[in-house]
Structure formats: structure tokens, C-alpha cells
Amino acid sequence: MLIKVNDKNLNDVLKRAVEVFNNGGIVAFPTETFYGLGVRFNKEESLKKLYELKKRPEEKPMPLIIGDRNLLSMIAESTNKTAEALMDKFWPRPLTLILKAKEGMSSYLTAGTGTIAVRIPGESFALHLAKEAGFPITATSANPSGIPPAETADAVMKYFGEKIDLIIDGGKTAGGLPSTIVDVTDKEIKILREGVIKRSALEIV
């Protein structure tokens, strides 16, 4: 099902999307960069279905988004001062942090690394959705692995068709660069992917 979202129906669409998550479904939604694919973080069957849908290599972990830093305790063992400083400066924005995963996290989220990737997205439908959900959701890009990420709901439909339970059409996303990914499991940060937020900005912090 495809729903166009606007200011008037935003709350209804958010509630509908959370309902789909809770029922084990997959939702495609616009983020501040591209369209993302979301499932509830602790529904193993949904995570498996999403992996298979994207044909994602098993060694690639699945990133999460949250609407509030308090939710980190659901997925991360701990944070350090470096991580906290980056969160203070760059959340909510497209900065994905790699943290030590809480024990028992799905291997679809960690890929056996013992770490978890998470961000609070910048101003976008994704941020409203993460806040409404109140639990972590995946935000892997809406494309089969190796294909360019979708910037429109039409592109999502072309890639996956009826295999997505709910596609939220928020118009064309900004596109451009993806989120920056930074490993903050140690005191020294490791930039794994330089995206929207530049290395120089991170190094100042």
C-alpha cells in the first residue's frame, strides 16, 4: 500500500506505520537523505525478511534509527565520552554511530561484530516516525544491494513493488551523500564512511 503524507494526515500515517511495525511488516519511508526500509528492531522474522528482500550480504549489519537518546539502552551496552560529545553536537542529523551492542541483539543488526549502528535522523519524516514508534527501527536504504538508493516512492515501488507492506510517499528526498558512519567503540574515532557530515567537522569535536 502507498500513502502520500502531508501536514493534515501526518499523525494518522505515523500511527499506521507503527501498527505495521508491530505486526511484523516492512515500511518504506523518506529520511533526510534517501528512502529507508524499516522494521521493528526486535522482530527476528521481519529482520530476516528485510535482509532477503534487499539481498543484503550477511556480513553487513543493519543500521537503526531512534527518536530519543534514552532508547540507546535498548540496543547499546554503553556509550563513552567521545560518543556523547558527537551526539550532543550532531544529533538529530545524518551521523550514524557504531556502539557496543547490548547482549542478545539480532545478528541481522550486528552481523556478529558485537556492535550496533544507530542515529537520530535529521528533520524528516524519519525523525517523526522514530519518535512516534518509541522503539528502534531499521533505516537501511530502500534499494536492492548494489543498486542506487531510492530518492522517490516511485523508485521504491519499482524496486520492490508489493513486497513492501506500506510505502510512505513524502515526495523526493534530498539525495546527495548518505549519513556519515563513525565507530566510537574506543576513545579514538574511526570514520568508516564520510557522508553528509565531513571529517573536519568531526575532528573539531
C-alpha positions in Angstrom: 0.0 0.0 0.0 1.2 3.5 -0.8 0.1 6.6 1.2 1.0 10.2 0.4 1.8 12.0 3.6 1.1 15.7 4.2 0.7 18.0 7.2 -3.0 17.1 7.6 -2.6 13.3 7.7 0.8 13.1 9.3 -0.4 11.8 12.7 -2.6 9.2 11.1 0.2 8.0 8.8 2.6 7.7 11.7 0.2 5.6 13.7 -0.5 3.4 10.7 3.3 2.9 10.2 3.9 1.9 13.8 1.0 -0.5 13.6 2.7 -2.2 10.6 5.9 -2.4 12.5 4.2 -4.0 15.5 2.5 -6.5 13.2 5.9 -7.6 11.7 5.6 -5.6 8.4 8.1 -3.5 6.4 7.6 0.2 5.9 9.4 2.4 3.3 9.7 6.0 4.4 11.6 9.2 3.5 14.7 10.1 5.5 16.8 13.3 5.3 18.9 11.7 2.6 17.1 8.8 0.8 14.2 6.5 1.3 14.7 3.9 4.0 13.2 0.5 4.9 12.0 0.0 8.4 11.1 -2.9 10.6 10.9 -3.2 14.4 14.4 -3.9 15.8 13.4 -6.9 17.9 11.3 -8.8 15.4 13.6 -11.5 14.1 11.3 -12.7 11.3 10.9 -9.1 10.0 14.7 -8.6 10.0 15.2 -11.8 8.1 12.5 -10.8 5.5 14.2 -7.4 5.1 17.6 -9.0 4.6 16.2 -11.3 1.9 14.3 -8.6 0.2 17.4 -6.4 -0.2 19.7 -9.4 -1.0 22.0 -7.9 1.6 25.3 -9.7 2.3 25.1 -11.3 5.8 28.4 -9.6 6.9 26.7 -6.2 6.6 24.9 -5.1 9.7 21.6 -3.3 9.6 21.6 0.4 10.8 18.9 1.6 13.2 17.3 5.0 14.0 15.8 6.2 17.2 13.8 9.2 18.2 15.3 9.7 21.6 18.7 9.1 23.2 17.0 7.3 26.1 16.3 4.4 23.8 20.0 3.7 23.4 19.8 1.5 26.5 17.6 -0.9 24.5 20.3 -1.7 22.0 23.7 -0.5 23.2 25.8 -1.8 26.1 27.2 1.6 26.9 28.5 4.9 25.5 31.7 6.8 26.1 32.6 10.5 26.4 33.5 10.6 22.7 30.2 9.2 21.6 28.3 11.6 24.0 30.2 14.6 22.6 29.3 13.6 19.0 25.6 13.0 19.9 25.5 16.5 21.7 26.8 18.2 18.5 25.4 16.2 15.6 22.1 14.5 16.7 19.5 14.8 15.3 21.4 14.8 12.0 22.8 12.2 9.5 25.5 10.9 11.7 25.5 7.1 12.4 27.5 6.0 15.4 28.8 2.5 15.9 28.5 1.5 19.6 29.0 -1.7 21.6 25.8 -3.8 21.2 23.8 -4.9 24.1 23.9 -8.7 24.6 21.2 -10.6 22.7 20.9 -8.3 19.8 19.9 -10.0 16.5 22.8 -11.0 14.2 20.9 -9.2 11.4 21.7 -6.0 13.3 25.2 -6.8 14.4 26.4 -9.2 11.7 28.3 -10.9 14.5 30.5 -7.8 15.2 29.3 -7.1 18.7 28.5 -3.6 17.6 25.3 -1.7 16.6 24.9 1.2 14.2 22.4 4.0 15.2 21.5 7.6 14.7 18.7 10.1 15.4 17.8 11.3 11.9 17.8 14.9 10.9 14.5 16.8 10.4 12.4 14.5 8.2 9.5 12.1 8.2 12.0 9.5 9.6 12.6 11.6 12.7 8.8 11.9 13.4 8.4 8.2 12.8 11.2 7.2 15.1 9.7 9.5 17.8 6.2 8.1 17.3 7.5 4.4 17.4 9.2 4.8 20.8 11.5 1.8 19.9 14.5 1.5 17.5 13.6 0.8 13.8 15.9 -0.2 10.9 16.7 2.5 8.3 18.6 0.6 5.7 18.4 2.3 2.3 15.5 1.4 0.1 17.2 -0.5 -2.7 18.5 -4.0 -3.5 22.2 -4.2 -2.5 24.5 -2.7 -5.2 21.7 -0.6 -6.8 21.4 3.2 -6.2 19.3 4.2 -3.2 15.7 5.4 -3.9 15.0 9.1 -3.8 11.3 8.8 -4.5 8.4 6.5 -3.5 8.1 5.5 -7.2 11.6 4.2 -7.2 10.9 2.1 -4.1 7.8 0.7 -5.8 9.9 -0.1 -8.9 12.5 -1.9 -6.8 10.2 -3.9 -4.5 6.5 -3.5 -5.6 4.0 -5.3 -3.4 6.7 -6.8 -1.2 6.6 -3.7 1.0 3.7 -3.6 3.4 3.5 0.2 3.5 5.2 2.8 1.3 5.0 6.4 2.6 5.3 9.0 -0.2 6.8 12.1 1.2 8.0 13.4 -2.2 11.6 13.5 -3.5 14.2 13.3 -0.8 17.4 15.4 -0.8 19.6 12.6 -2.1 23.2 13.5 -2.3 25.5 11.9 0.2 24.4 9.3 2.7 24.9 9.6 6.5 28.5 9.6 7.9 29.4 6.5 9.8 31.7 6.7 12.8 33.0 4.0 15.1 33.1 5.3 18.6 33.6 2.0 20.5 37.1 3.3 21.5 38.3 6.7 22.6 39.7 7.4 19.2 37.0 7.8 16.5 37.2 5.8 13.2 35.4 7.3 10.3 34.1 4.3 8.3 32.2 6.4 5.7 32.4 10.1 5.1 28.9 11.3 4.1 27.0 14.5 4.7 29.0 15.4 7.9 32.6 16.0 7.0 35.7 14.6 8.7 36.9 18.1 9.5 33.7 18.9 11.5 34.0 15.6 13.4 37.7 16.2 14.2 36.9 19.6 15.7 34.6 17.9 18.3 
